[in-house]
Amino acid sequence: MPGGGGGGGGGAGSLDFLRSNPQFQALRQMVQANPQILQPMLQELGKQNPQLLQLINTNQQEFLRLINEPGEEGGPGMEALAAMAGGDGEQGAG
């Protein structure tokens, strides 16, 4: 098929495993409540797990989508993060 771009294999849902990671769930809640902590948290993550940070950097859009997803109880800070990320999070486009 012409124009079928595949970079390295797979790619779709590279960060899906984070959804079931308790640490990521906690991070998502903290970032939704306080968006400015995302950068320092990522820097700390880079010290602890450079491979994961590289994966996040490679899949930044997917990471932001996961971070913006409502948690178990749907955090109230989501709007602030969506605004910070460029107001991308439309919730009822219909």
PyMOL Python script that loads the backbone (N, CA, C, O; Angstrom):
from pymol import cmd

cmd.read_pdbstr("""\
ATOM      1  N   MET A   1       0.833  -1.186   0.000  1.00  0.00           N
ATOM      2  CA  MET A   1       0.000   0.000   0.000  1.00  0.00           C
ATOM      3  C   MET A   1       0.876   1.247   0.000  1.00  0.00           C
ATOM      4  O   MET A   1       1.801   1.370   0.803  1.00  0.00           O
ATOM      5  N   PRO A   2       0.579   2.154  -0.894  1.00  0.00           N
ATOM      6  CA  PRO A   2       1.417   3.352  -1.047  1.00  0.00           C
ATOM      7  C   PRO A   2       1.257   4.304   0.127  1.00  0.00           C
ATOM      8  O   PRO A   2       0.149   4.544   0.609  1.00  0.00           O
ATOM      9  N   GLY A   3       2.380   4.839   0.576  1.00  0.00           N
ATOM     10  CA  GLY A   3       2.355   5.839   1.641  1.00  0.00           C
ATOM     11  C   GLY A   3       2.081   5.281   3.022  1.00  0.00           C
ATOM     12  O   GLY A   3       1.769   6.040   3.940  1.00  0.00           O
ATOM     13  N   GLY A   4       2.192   3.974   3.191  1.00  0.00           N
ATOM     14  CA  GLY A   4       1.967   3.384   4.514  1.00  0.00           C
ATOM     15  C   GLY A   4       3.189   3.612   5.379  1.00  0.00           C
ATOM     16  O   GLY A   4       4.164   2.867   5.285  1.00  0.00           O
ATOM     17  N   GLY A   5       3.146   4.638   6.226  1.00  0.00           N
ATOM     18  CA  GLY A   5       4.316   4.981   7.043  1.00  0.00           C
ATOM     19  C   GLY A   5       4.403   4.123   8.289  1.00  0.00           C
ATOM     20  O   GLY A   5       3.507   4.151   9.132  1.00  0.00           O
ATOM     21  N   GLY A   6       5.484   3.359   8.408  1.00  0.00           N
ATOM     22  CA  GLY A   6       5.690   2.562   9.615  1.00  0.00           C
ATOM     23  C   GLY A   6       7.092   2.823  10.126  1.00  0.00           C
ATOM     24  O   GLY A   6       8.068   2.475   9.460  1.00  0.00           O
ATOM     25  N   GLY A   7       7.206   3.417  11.271  1.00  0.00           N
ATOM     26  CA  GLY A   7       8.528   3.747  11.795  1.00  0.00           C
ATOM     27  C   GLY A   7       8.925   2.831  12.938  1.00  0.00           C
ATOM     28  O   GLY A   7       8.586   3.098  14.091  1.00  0.00           O
ATOM     29  N   GLY A   8       9.630   1.766  12.639  1.00  0.00           N
ATOM     30  CA  GLY A   8      10.135   0.912  13.704  1.00  0.00           C
ATOM     31  C   GLY A   8       9.195  -0.208  14.099  1.00  0.00           C
ATOM     32  O   GLY A   8       9.580  -1.075  14.883  1.00  0.00           O
ATOM     33  N   GLY A   9       8.000  -0.219  13.592  1.00  0.00           N
ATOM     34  CA  GLY A   9       7.065  -1.308  13.893  1.00  0.00           C
ATOM     35  C   GLY A   9       6.088  -0.943  14.989  1.00  0.00           C
ATOM     36  O   GLY A   9       6.479  -0.384  16.014  1.00  0.00           O
ATOM     37  N   GLY A  10       4.853  -1.248  14.786  1.00  0.00           N
ATOM     38  CA  GLY A  10       3.833  -0.973  15.805  1.00  0.00           C
ATOM     39  C   GLY A  10       3.560   0.509  15.894  1.00  0.00           C
ATOM     40  O   GLY A  10       3.189   1.135  14.901  1.00  0.00           O
ATOM     41  N   GLY A  11       3.737   1.073  17.061  1.00  0.00           N
ATOM     42  CA  GLY A  11       3.548   2.505  17.236  1.00  0.00           C
ATOM     43  C   GLY A  11       2.195   2.833  17.827  1.00  0.00           C
ATOM     44  O   GLY A  11       2.105   3.671  18.724  1.00  0.00           O
ATOM     45  N   ALA A  12       1.142   2.198  17.348  1.00  0.00           N
ATOM     46  CA  ALA A  12      -0.196   2.504  17.852  1.00  0.00           C
ATOM     47  C   ALA A  12      -0.327   1.991  19.287  1.00  0.00           C
ATOM     48  O   ALA A  12      -0.185   0.795  19.545  1.00  0.00           O
ATOM     49  N   GLY A  13      -0.594   2.890  20.196  1.00  0.00           N
ATOM     50  CA  GLY A  13      -0.777   2.486  21.589  1.00  0.00           C
ATOM     51  C   GLY A  13       0.515   2.106  22.283  1.00  0.00           C
ATOM     52  O   GLY A  13       0.520   1.214  23.130  1.00  0.00           O
ATOM     53  N   SER A  14       1.610   2.767  21.940  1.00  0.00           N
ATOM     54  CA  SER A  14       2.903   2.450  22.549  1.00  0.00           C
ATOM     55  C   SER A  14       2.903   2.652  24.053  1.00  0.00           C
ATOM     56  O   SER A  14       3.638   1.978  24.774  1.00  0.00           O
ATOM     57  N   LEU A  15       2.089   3.571  24.524  1.00  0.00           N
ATOM     58  CA  LEU A  15       2.069   3.893  25.946  1.00  0.00           C
ATOM     59  C   LEU A  15       0.832   3.358  26.652  1.00  0.00           C
ATOM     60  O   LEU A  15       0.585   3.709  27.806  1.00  0.00           O
ATOM     61  N   ASP A  16       0.050   2.516  25.983  1.00  0.00           N
ATOM     62  CA  ASP A  16      -1.170   1.977  26.579  1.00  0.00           C
ATOM     63  C   ASP A  16      -0.910   1.290  27.917  1.00  0.00           C
ATOM     64  O   ASP A  16      -1.759   1.320  28.808  1.00  0.00           O
ATOM     65  N   PHE A  17       0.263   0.673  28.060  1.00  0.00           N
ATOM     66  CA  PHE A  17       0.570  -0.054  29.297  1.00  0.00           C
ATOM     67  C   PHE A  17       0.555   0.872  30.512  1.00  0.00           C
ATOM     68  O   PHE A  17       0.381   0.413  31.641  1.00  0.00           O
ATOM     69  N   LEU A  18       0.737   2.175  30.283  1.00  0.00           N
ATOM     70  CA  LEU A  18       0.746   3.119  31.401  1.00  0.00           C
ATOM     71  C   LEU A  18      -0.613   3.216  32.077  1.00  0.00           C
ATOM     72  O   LEU A  18      -0.697   3.519  33.267  1.00  0.00           O
ATOM     73  N   ARG A  19      -1.681   2.961  31.318  1.00  0.00           N
ATOM     74  CA  ARG A  19      -3.022   3.076  31.892  1.00  0.00           C
ATOM     75  C   ARG A  19      -3.198   2.186  33.116  1.00  0.00           C
ATOM     76  O   ARG A  19      -3.907   2.545  34.056  1.00  0.00           O
ATOM     77  N   SER A  20      -2.553   1.032  33.101  1.00  0.00           N
ATOM     78  CA  SER A  20      -2.719   0.091  34.215  1.00  0.00           C
ATOM     79  C   SER A  20      -1.605   0.227  35.251  1.00  0.00           C
ATOM     80  O   SER A  20      -1.530  -0.566  36.189  1.00  0.00           O
ATOM     81  N   ASN A  21      -0.741   1.226  35.085  1.00  0.00           N
ATOM     82  CA  ASN A  21       0.374   1.436  35.999  1.00  0.00           C
ATOM     83  C   ASN A  21      -0.066   2.363  37.140  1.00  0.00           C
ATOM     84  O   ASN A  21      -0.415   3.518  36.899  1.00  0.00           O
ATOM     85  N   PRO A  22      -0.050   1.854  38.391  1.00  0.00           N
ATOM     86  CA  PRO A  22      -0.492   2.688  39.525  1.00  0.00           C
ATOM     87  C   PRO A  22       0.304   3.979  39.675  1.00  0.00           C
ATOM     88  O   PRO A  22      -0.250   5.006  40.064  1.00  0.00           O
ATOM     89  N   GLN A  23       1.605   3.935  39.368  1.00  0.00           N
ATOM     90  CA  GLN A  23       2.422   5.144  39.473  1.00  0.00           C
ATOM     91  C   GLN A  23       1.964   6.181  38.455  1.00  0.00           C
ATOM     92  O   GLN A  23       1.889   7.371  38.763  1.00  0.00           O
ATOM     93  N   PHE A  24       1.658   5.724  37.236  1.00  0.00           N
ATOM     94  CA  PHE A  24       1.189   6.660  36.219  1.00  0.00           C
ATOM     95  C   PHE A  24      -0.165   7.240  36.596  1.00  0.00           C
ATOM     96  O   PHE A  24      -0.418   8.426  36.385  1.00  0.00           O
ATOM     97  N   GLN A  25      -1.037   6.403  37.156  1.00  0.00           N
ATOM     98  CA  GLN A  25      -2.354   6.883  37.576  1.00  0.00           C
ATOM     99  C   GLN A  25      -2.214   7.974  38.634  1.00  0.00           C
ATOM    100  O   GLN A  25      -2.929   8.975  38.600  1.00  0.00           O
ATOM    101  N   ALA A  26      -1.291   7.775  39.575  1.00  0.00           N
ATOM    102  CA  ALA A  26      -1.043   8.787  40.607  1.00  0.00           C
ATOM    103  C   ALA A  26      -0.460  10.053  39.975  1.00  0.00           C
ATOM    104  O   ALA A  26      -0.856  11.166  40.322  1.00  0.00           O
ATOM    105  N   LEU A  27       0.480   9.875  39.049  1.00  0.00           N
ATOM    106  CA  LEU A  27       1.084  11.013  38.356  1.00  0.00           C
ATOM    107  C   LEU A  27       0.011  11.797  37.609  1.00  0.00           C
ATOM    108  O   LEU A  27      -0.018  13.027  37.659  1.00  0.00           O
ATOM    109  N   ARG A  28      -0.869  11.080  36.916  1.00  0.00           N
ATOM    110  CA  ARG A  28      -1.919  11.732  36.137  1.00  0.00           C
ATOM    111  C   ARG A  28      -2.813  12.576  37.055  1.00  0.00           C
ATOM    112  O   ARG A  28      -3.163  13.706  36.716  1.00  0.00           O
ATOM    113  N   GLN A  29      -3.177  12.025  38.207  1.00  0.00           N
ATOM    114  CA  GLN A  29      -4.018  12.781  39.137  1.00  0.00           C
ATOM    115  C   GLN A  29      -3.304  14.033  39.636  1.00  0.00           C
ATOM    116  O   GLN A  29      -3.907  15.102  39.731  1.00  0.00           O
ATOM    117  N   MET A  30      -2.015  13.897  39.955  1.00  0.00           N
ATOM    118  CA  MET A  30      -1.257  15.046  40.450  1.00  0.00           C
ATOM    119  C   MET A  30      -1.117  16.113  39.376  1.00  0.00           C
ATOM    120  O   MET A  30      -1.269  17.303  39.650  1.00  0.00           O
ATOM    121  N   VAL A  31      -0.826  15.684  38.155  1.00  0.00           N
ATOM    122  CA  VAL A  31      -0.630  16.633  37.062  1.00  0.00           C
ATOM    123  C   VAL A  31      -1.944  17.317  36.703  1.00  0.00           C
ATOM    124  O   VAL A  31      -1.956  18.505  36.383  1.00  0.00           O
ATOM    125  N   GLN A  32      -3.046  16.579  36.752  1.00  0.00           N
ATOM    126  CA  GLN A  32      -4.337  17.196  36.449  1.00  0.00           C
ATOM    127  C   GLN A  32      -4.696  18.234  37.507  1.00  0.00           C
ATOM    128  O   GLN A  32      -5.316  19.251  37.196  1.00  0.00           O
ATOM    129  N   ALA A  33      -4.312  17.984  38.746  1.00  0.00           N
ATOM    130  CA  ALA A  33      -4.595  18.934  39.814  1.00  0.00           C
ATOM    131  C   ALA A  33      -3.613  20.110  39.804  1.00  0.00           C
ATOM    132  O   ALA A  33      -3.935  21.202  40.271  1.00  0.00           O
ATOM    133  N   ASN A  34      -2.412  19.871  39.266  1.00  0.00           N
ATOM    134  CA  ASN A  34      -1.333  20.857  39.349  1.00  0.00           C
ATOM    135  C   ASN A  34      -0.441  20.715  38.119  1.00  0.00           C
ATOM    136  O   ASN A  34       0.653  20.158  38.219  1.00  0.00           O
ATOM    137  N   PRO A  35      -0.888  21.212  36.945  1.00  0.00           N
ATOM    138  CA  PRO A  35      -0.198  20.946  35.674  1.00  0.00           C
ATOM    139  C   PRO A  35       1.271  21.339  35.631  1.00  0.00           C
ATOM    140  O   PRO A  35       2.046  20.716  34.906  1.00  0.00           O
ATOM    141  N   GLN A  36       1.678  22.363  36.393  1.00  0.00           N
ATOM    142  CA  GLN A  36       3.065  22.808  36.297  1.00  0.00           C
ATOM    143  C   GLN A  36       4.067  21.808  36.860  1.00  0.00           C
ATOM    144  O   GLN A  36       5.271  21.974  36.661  1.00  0.00           O
ATOM    145  N   ILE A  37       3.596  20.763  37.565  1.00  0.00           N
ATOM    146  CA  ILE A  37       4.550  19.791  38.107  1.00  0.00           C
ATOM    147  C   ILE A  37       4.972  18.757  37.063  1.00  0.00           C
ATOM    148  O   ILE A  37       5.868  17.955  37.326  1.00  0.00           O
ATOM    149  N   LEU A  38       4.345  18.759  35.887  1.00  0.00           N
ATOM    150  CA  LEU A  38       4.648  17.735  34.890  1.00  0.00           C
ATOM    151  C   LEU A  38       6.129  17.723  34.517  1.00  0.00           C
ATOM    152  O   LEU A  38       6.753  16.662  34.498  1.00  0.00           O
ATOM    153  N   GLN A  39       6.695  18.895  34.219  1.00  0.00           N
ATOM    154  CA  GLN A  39       8.092  18.952  33.775  1.00  0.00           C
ATOM    155  C   GLN A  39       9.061  18.431  34.838  1.00  0.00           C
ATOM    156  O   GLN A  39       9.902  17.590  34.523  1.00  0.00           O
ATOM    157  N   PRO A  40       8.971  18.904  36.090  1.00  0.00           N
ATOM    158  CA  PRO A  40       9.866  18.350  37.120  1.00  0.00           C
ATOM    159  C   PRO A  40       9.677  16.846  37.322  1.00  0.00           C
ATOM    160  O   PRO A  40      10.643  16.126  37.571  1.00  0.00           O
ATOM    161  N   MET A  41       8.439  16.377  37.216  1.00  0.00           N
ATOM    162  CA  MET A  41       8.183  14.942  37.375  1.00  0.00           C
ATOM    163  C   MET A  41       8.859  14.153  36.263  1.00  0.00           C
ATOM    164  O   MET A  41       9.424  13.087  36.508  1.00  0.00           O
ATOM    165  N   LEU A  42       8.804  14.674  35.040  1.00  0.00           N
ATOM    166  CA  LEU A  42       9.451  13.988  33.921  1.00  0.00           C
ATOM    167  C   LEU A  42      10.969  13.986  34.090  1.00  0.00           C
ATOM    168  O   LEU A  42      11.634  13.008  33.750  1.00  0.00           O
ATOM    169  N   GLN A  43      11.510  15.076  34.611  1.00  0.00           N
ATOM    170  CA  GLN A  43      12.960  15.128  34.852  1.00  0.00           C
ATOM    171  C   GLN A  43      13.361  14.073  35.874  1.00  0.00           C
ATOM    172  O   GLN A  43      14.379  13.399  35.714  1.00  0.00           O
ATOM    173  N   GLU A  44      12.562  13.933  36.918  1.00  0.00           N
ATOM    174  CA  GLU A  44      12.835  12.930  37.939  1.00  0.00           C
ATOM    175  C   GLU A  44      12.700  11.530  37.356  1.00  0.00           C
ATOM    176  O   GLU A  44      13.496  10.641  37.656  1.00  0.00           O
ATOM    177  N   LEU A  45      11.689  11.347  36.523  1.00  0.00           N
ATOM    178  CA  LEU A  45      11.488  10.059  35.865  1.00  0.00           C
ATOM    179  C   LEU A  45      12.708   9.698  35.018  1.00  0.00           C
ATOM    180  O   LEU A  45      13.119   8.539  34.969  1.00  0.00           O
ATOM    181  N   GLY A  46      13.280  10.698  34.357  1.00  0.00           N
ATOM    182  CA  GLY A  46      14.462  10.465  33.531  1.00  0.00           C
ATOM    183  C   GLY A  46      15.642   9.941  34.325  1.00  0.00           C
ATOM    184  O   GLY A  46      16.456   9.180  33.802  1.00  0.00           O
ATOM    185  N   LYS A  47      15.742  10.342  35.591  1.00  0.00           N
ATOM    186  CA  LYS A  47      16.810   9.841  36.457  1.00  0.00           C
ATOM    187  C   LYS A  47      16.537   8.395  36.857  1.00  0.00           C
ATOM    188  O   LYS A  47      17.449   7.570  36.910  1.00  0.00           O
ATOM    189  N   GLN A  48      15.264   8.099  37.137  1.00  0.00           N
ATOM    190  CA  GLN A  48      14.908   6.778  37.631  1.00  0.00           C
ATOM    191  C   GLN A  48      14.740   5.755  36.512  1.00  0.00           C
ATOM    192  O   GLN A  48      15.094   4.587  36.670  1.00  0.00           O
ATOM    193  N   ASN A  49      14.197   6.201  35.381  1.00  0.00           N
ATOM    194  CA  ASN A  49      13.870   5.273  34.304  1.00  0.00           C
ATOM    195  C   ASN A  49      14.063   5.961  32.955  1.00  0.00           C
ATOM    196  O   ASN A  49      13.088   6.350  32.311  1.00  0.00           O
ATOM    197  N   PRO A  50      15.332   6.114  32.518  1.00  0.00           N
ATOM    198  CA  PRO A  50      15.613   6.833  31.271  1.00  0.00           C
ATOM    199  C   PRO A  50      14.924   6.219  30.047  1.00  0.00           C
ATOM    200  O   PRO A  50      14.558   6.933  29.114  1.00  0.00           O
ATOM    201  N   GLN A  51      14.750   4.897  30.055  1.00  0.00           N
ATOM    202  CA  GLN A  51      14.111   4.254  28.900  1.00  0.00           C
ATOM    203  C   GLN A  51      12.656   4.670  28.779  1.00  0.00           C
ATOM    204  O   GLN A  51      12.168   4.913  27.675  1.00  0.00           O
ATOM    205  N   LEU A  52      11.957   4.754  29.908  1.00  0.00           N
ATOM    206  CA  LEU A  52      10.559   5.169  29.879  1.00  0.00           C
ATOM    207  C   LEU A  52      10.450   6.625  29.432  1.00  0.00           C
ATOM    208  O   LEU A  52       9.564   6.974  28.652  1.00  0.00           O
ATOM    209  N   LEU A  53      11.351   7.473  29.928  1.00  0.00           N
ATOM    210  CA  LEU A  53      11.335   8.875  29.522  1.00  0.00           C
ATOM    211  C   LEU A  53      11.561   8.992  28.012  1.00  0.00           C
ATOM    212  O   LEU A  53      10.920   9.807  27.349  1.00  0.00           O
ATOM    213  N   GLN A  54      12.467   8.182  27.475  1.00  0.00           N
ATOM    214  CA  GLN A  54      12.715   8.215  26.029  1.00  0.00           C
ATOM    215  C   GLN A  54      11.459   7.782  25.267  1.00  0.00           C
ATOM    216  O   GLN A  54      11.127   8.362  24.233  1.00  0.00           O
ATOM    217  N   LEU A  55      10.767   6.767  25.778  1.00  0.00           N
ATOM    218  CA  LEU A  55       9.532   6.306  25.149  1.00  0.00           C
ATOM    219  C   LEU A  55       8.470   7.410  25.184  1.00  0.00           C
ATOM    220  O   LEU A  55       7.753   7.621  24.205  1.00  0.00           O
ATOM    221  N   ILE A  56       8.374   8.109  26.313  1.00  0.00           N
ATOM    222  CA  ILE A  56       7.424   9.222  26.437  1.00  0.00           C
ATOM    223  C   ILE A  56       7.782  10.332  25.454  1.00  0.00           C
ATOM    224  O   ILE A  56       6.904  10.881  24.787  1.00  0.00           O
ATOM    225  N   ASN A  57       9.076  10.664  25.362  1.00  0.00           N
ATOM    226  CA  ASN A  57       9.503  11.718  24.442  1.00  0.00           C
ATOM    227  C   ASN A  57       9.228  11.345  22.997  1.00  0.00           C
ATOM    228  O   ASN A  57       8.914  12.207  22.177  1.00  0.00           O
ATOM    229  N   THR A  58       9.344  10.067  22.686  1.00  0.00           N
ATOM    230  CA  THR A  58       9.088   9.590  21.324  1.00  0.00           C
ATOM    231  C   THR A  58       7.598   9.640  21.000  1.00  0.00           C
ATOM    232  O   THR A  58       7.213   9.796  19.841  1.00  0.00           O
ATOM    233  N   ASN A  59       6.767   9.508  22.021  1.00  0.00           N
ATOM    234  CA  ASN A  59       5.308   9.442  21.839  1.00  0.00           C
ATOM    235  C   ASN A  59       4.619  10.547  22.636  1.00  0.00           C
ATOM    236  O   ASN A  59       3.672  10.284  23.377  1.00  0.00           O
ATOM    237  N   GLN A  60       5.094  11.782  22.485  1.00  0.00           N
ATOM    238  CA  GLN A  60       4.601  12.881  23.317  1.00  0.00           C
ATOM    239  C   GLN A  60       3.103  13.106  23.173  1.00  0.00           C
ATOM    240  O   GLN A  60       2.416  13.332  24.169  1.00  0.00           O
ATOM    241  N   GLN A  61       2.586  13.046  21.947  1.00  0.00           N
ATOM    242  CA  GLN A  61       1.154  13.302  21.761  1.00  0.00           C
ATOM    243  C   GLN A  61       0.321  12.248  22.466  1.00  0.00           C
ATOM    244  O   GLN A  61      -0.687  12.559  23.100  1.00  0.00           O
ATOM    245  N   GLU A  62       0.749  10.993  22.349  1.00  0.00           N
ATOM    246  CA  GLU A  62       0.016   9.926  23.033  1.00  0.00           C
ATOM    247  C   GLU A  62       0.108  10.096  24.547  1.00  0.00           C
ATOM    248  O   GLU A  62      -0.871   9.876  25.260  1.00  0.00           O
ATOM    249  N   PHE A  63       1.287  10.487  25.037  1.00  0.00           N
ATOM    250  CA  PHE A  63       1.460  10.700  26.470  1.00  0.00           C
ATOM    251  C   PHE A  63       0.523  11.803  26.977  1.00  0.00           C
ATOM    252  O   PHE A  63      -0.122  11.652  28.014  1.00  0.00           O
ATOM    253  N   LEU A  64       0.458  12.907  26.236  1.00  0.00           N
ATOM    254  CA  LEU A  64      -0.430  13.999  26.640  1.00  0.00           C
ATOM    255  C   LEU A  64      -1.888  13.559  26.609  1.00  0.00           C
ATOM    256  O   LEU A  64      -2.683  13.973  27.451  1.00  0.00           O
ATOM    257  N   ARG A  65      -2.238  12.721  25.639  1.00  0.00           N
ATOM    258  CA  ARG A  65      -3.608  12.221  25.577  1.00  0.00           C
ATOM    259  C   ARG A  65      -3.919  11.365  26.808  1.00  0.00           C
ATOM    260  O   ARG A  65      -4.996  11.476  27.395  1.00  0.00           O
ATOM    261  N   LEU A  66      -2.960  10.508  27.191  1.00  0.00           N
ATOM    262  CA  LEU A  66      -3.154   9.668  28.375  1.00  0.00           C
ATOM    263  C   LEU A  66      -3.240  10.521  29.640  1.00  0.00           C
ATOM    264  O   LEU A  66      -4.078  10.269  30.506  1.00  0.00           O
ATOM    265  N   ILE A  67      -2.376  11.525  29.746  1.00  0.00           N
ATOM    266  CA  ILE A  67      -2.367  12.400  30.919  1.00  0.00           C
ATOM    267  C   ILE A  67      -3.690  13.154  31.022  1.00  0.00           C
ATOM    268  O   ILE A  67      -4.176  13.418  32.122  1.00  0.00           O
ATOM    269  N   ASN A  68      -4.273  13.499  29.869  1.00  0.00           N
ATOM    270  CA  ASN A  68      -5.512  14.273  29.853  1.00  0.00           C
ATOM    271  C   ASN A  68      -6.754  13.427  30.067  1.00  0.00           C
ATOM    272  O   ASN A  68      -7.831  13.969  30.317  1.00  0.00           O
ATOM    273  N   GLU A  69      -6.628  12.113  29.975  1.00  0.00           N
ATOM    274  CA  GLU A  69      -7.791  11.257  30.189  1.00  0.00           C
ATOM    275  C   GLU A  69      -8.278  11.410  31.618  1.00  0.00           C
ATOM    276  O   GLU A  69      -7.474  11.561  32.538  1.00  0.00           O
ATOM    277  N   PRO A  70      -9.608  11.373  31.814  1.00  0.00           N
ATOM    278  CA  PRO A  70     -10.101  11.405  33.190  1.00  0.00           C
ATOM    279  C   PRO A  70      -9.683  10.144  33.921  1.00  0.00           C
ATOM    280  O   PRO A  70      -9.671   9.057  33.344  1.00  0.00           O
ATOM    281  N   GLY A  71      -9.344  10.293  35.186  1.00  0.00           N
ATOM    282  CA  GLY A  71      -8.966   9.134  35.990  1.00  0.00           C
ATOM    283  C   GLY A  71     -10.193   8.349  36.398  1.00  0.00           C
ATOM    284  O   GLY A  71     -11.274   8.511  35.831  1.00  0.00           O
ATOM    285  N   GLU A  72     -10.010   7.501  37.382  1.00  0.00           N
ATOM    286  CA  GLU A  72     -11.108   6.679  37.878  1.00  0.00           C
ATOM    287  C   GLU A  72     -12.316   7.552  38.241  1.00  0.00           C
ATOM    288  O   GLU A  72     -13.453   7.229  37.898  1.00  0.00           O
ATOM    289  N   GLU A  73     -12.051   8.656  38.937  1.00  0.00           N
ATOM    290  CA  GLU A  73     -13.157   9.508  39.352  1.00  0.00           C
ATOM    291  C   GLU A  73     -13.211  10.809  38.567  1.00  0.00           C
ATOM    292  O   GLU A  73     -14.012  11.686  38.891  1.00  0.00           O
ATOM    293  N   GLY A  74     -12.377  10.954  37.541  1.00  0.00           N
ATOM    294  CA  GLY A  74     -12.413  12.140  36.691  1.00  0.00           C
ATOM    295  C   GLY A  74     -11.967  13.395  37.422  1.00  0.00           C
ATOM    296  O   GLY A  74     -12.791  14.108  37.994  1.00  0.00           O
ATOM    297  N   GLY A  75     -10.690  13.665  37.406  1.00  0.00           N
ATOM    298  CA  GLY A  75     -10.142  14.784  38.167  1.00  0.00           C
ATOM    299  C   GLY A  75     -10.608  16.134  37.652  1.00  0.00           C
ATOM    300  O   GLY A  75     -10.806  16.303  36.449  1.00  0.00           O
ATOM    301  N   PRO A  76     -10.787  17.102  38.551  1.00  0.00           N
ATOM    302  CA  PRO A  76     -11.268  18.432  38.178  1.00  0.00           C
ATOM    303  C   PRO A  76     -10.208  19.288  37.497  1.00  0.00           C
ATOM    304  O   PRO A  76     -10.538  20.309  36.893  1.00  0.00           O
ATOM    305  N   GLY A  77      -8.940  18.890  37.582  1.00  0.00           N
ATOM    306  CA  GLY A  77      -7.866  19.702  37.016  1.00  0.00           C
ATOM    307  C   GLY A  77      -7.670  19.494  35.528  1.00  0.00           C
ATOM    308  O   GLY A  77      -6.765  20.086  34.941  1.00  0.00           O
ATOM    309  N   MET A  78      -8.489  18.672  34.908  1.00  0.00           N
ATOM    310  CA  MET A  78      -8.317  18.342  33.501  1.00  0.00           C
ATOM    311  C   MET A  78      -8.419  19.570  32.613  1.00  0.00           C
ATOM    312  O   MET A  78      -7.663  19.704  31.651  1.00  0.00           O
ATOM    313  N   GLU A  79      -9.344  20.467  32.925  1.00  0.00           N
ATOM    314  CA  GLU A  79      -9.517  21.654  32.100  1.00  0.00           C
ATOM    315  C   GLU A  79      -8.239  22.497  32.095  1.00  0.00           C
ATOM    316  O   GLU A  79      -7.844  23.035  31.061  1.00  0.00           O
ATOM    317  N   ALA A  80      -7.604  22.605  33.255  1.00  0.00           N
ATOM    318  CA  ALA A  80      -6.387  23.397  33.352  1.00  0.00           C
ATOM    319  C   ALA A  80      -5.289  22.797  32.488  1.00  0.00           C
ATOM    320  O   ALA A  80      -4.555  23.526  31.821  1.00  0.00           O
ATOM    321  N   LEU A  81      -5.172  21.482  32.495  1.00  0.00           N
ATOM    322  CA  LEU A  81      -4.141  20.832  31.699  1.00  0.00           C
ATOM    323  C   LEU A  81      -4.458  20.957  30.218  1.00  0.00           C
ATOM    324  O   LEU A  81      -3.555  21.181  29.412  1.00  0.00           O
ATOM    325  N   ALA A  82      -5.721  20.816  29.848  1.00  0.00           N
ATOM    326  CA  ALA A  82      -6.115  20.960  28.451  1.00  0.00           C
ATOM    327  C   ALA A  82      -5.796  22.367  27.957  1.00  0.00           C
ATOM    328  O   ALA A  82      -5.328  22.543  26.832  1.00  0.00           O
ATOM    329  N   ALA A  83      -6.051  23.372  28.805  1.00  0.00           N
ATOM    330  CA  ALA A  83      -5.759  24.750  28.434  1.00  0.00           C
ATOM    331  C   ALA A  83      -4.254  24.946  28.265  1.00  0.00           C
ATOM    332  O   ALA A  83      -3.805  25.646  27.357  1.00  0.00           O
ATOM    333  N   MET A  84      -3.479  24.312  29.158  1.00  0.00           N
ATOM    334  CA  MET A  84      -2.036  24.435  29.105  1.00  0.00           C
ATOM    335  C   MET A  84      -1.470  23.753  27.865  1.00  0.00           C
ATOM    336  O   MET A  84      -0.482  24.208  27.289  1.00  0.00           O
ATOM    337  N   ALA A  85      -2.119  22.636  27.455  1.00  0.00           N
ATOM    338  CA  ALA A  85      -1.654  21.882  26.300  1.00  0.00           C
ATOM    339  C   ALA A  85      -2.163  22.483  24.988  1.00  0.00           C
ATOM    340  O   ALA A  85      -1.860  21.960  23.915  1.00  0.00           O
ATOM    341  N   GLY A  86      -2.916  23.554  25.059  1.00  0.00           N
ATOM    342  CA  GLY A  86      -3.373  24.213  23.842  1.00  0.00           C
ATOM    343  C   GLY A  86      -4.872  24.132  23.642  1.00  0.00           C
ATOM    344  O   GLY A  86      -5.353  24.401  22.541  1.00  0.00           O
ATOM    345  N   GLY A  87      -5.616  23.776  24.656  1.00  0.00           N
ATOM    346  CA  GLY A  87      -7.070  23.711  24.546  1.00  0.00           C
ATOM    347  C   GLY A  87      -7.538  22.681  23.561  1.00  0.00           C
ATOM    348  O   GLY A  87      -8.529  22.890  22.861  1.00  0.00           O
ATOM    349  N   ASP A  88      -6.848  21.579  23.494  1.00  0.00           N
ATOM    350  CA  ASP A  88      -7.087  20.537  22.502  1.00  0.00           C
ATOM    351  C   ASP A  88      -8.197  19.581  22.895  1.00  0.00           C
ATOM    352  O   ASP A  88      -8.717  18.858  22.045  1.00  0.00           O
ATOM    353  N   GLY A  89      -8.570  19.565  24.171  1.00  0.00           N
ATOM    354  CA  GLY A  89      -9.450  18.503  24.657  1.00  0.00           C
ATOM    355  C   GLY A  89     -10.914  18.785  24.486  1.00  0.00           C
ATOM    356  O   GLY A  89     -11.577  19.210  25.432  1.00  0.00           O
ATOM    357  N   GLU A  90     -11.436  18.559  23.299  1.00  0.00           N
ATOM    358  CA  GLU A  90     -12.872  18.692  23.084  1.00  0.00           C
ATOM    359  C   GLU A  90     -13.552  17.446  23.619  1.00  0.00           C
ATOM    360  O   GLU A  90     -13.103  16.331  23.354  1.00  0.00           O
ATOM    361  N   GLN A  91     -14.636  17.626  24.372  1.00  0.00           N
ATOM    362  CA  GLN A  91     -15.246  16.476  24.985  1.00  0.00           C
ATOM    363  C   GLN A  91     -16.572  16.092  24.367  1.00  0.00           C
ATOM    364  O   GLN A  91     -16.988  14.945  24.533  1.00  0.00           O
ATOM    365  N   GLY A  92     -17.259  16.968  23.670  1.00  0.00           N
ATOM    366  CA  GLY A  92     -18.541  16.586  23.108  1.00  0.00           C
ATOM    367  C   GLY A  92     -18.680  17.035  21.665  1.00  0.00           C
ATOM    368  O   GLY A  92     -19.681  17.652  21.299  1.00  0.00           O
ATOM    369  N   ALA A  93     -17.684  16.731  20.843  1.00  0.00           N
ATOM    370  CA  ALA A  93     -17.752  17.140  19.441  1.00  0.00           C
ATOM    371  C   ALA A  93     -18.763  16.254  18.736  1.00  0.00           C
ATOM    372  O   ALA A  93     -18.512  15.068  18.523  1.00  0.00           O
ATOM    373  N   GLY A  94     -19.905  16.824  18.373  1.00  0.00           N
ATOM    374  CA  GLY A  94     -20.928  15.970  17.787  1.00  0.00           C
ATOM    375  C   GLY A  94     -21.792  16.689  16.874  1.00  0.00           C
ATOM    376  O   GLY A  94     -22.707  16.100  16.298  1.00  0.00           O
TER     377      GLY A  94
END
""", "prot")
cmd.dss("prot")
cmd.show_as("cartoon", "prot")
cmd.util.cbc("prot")
cmd.orient("prot")
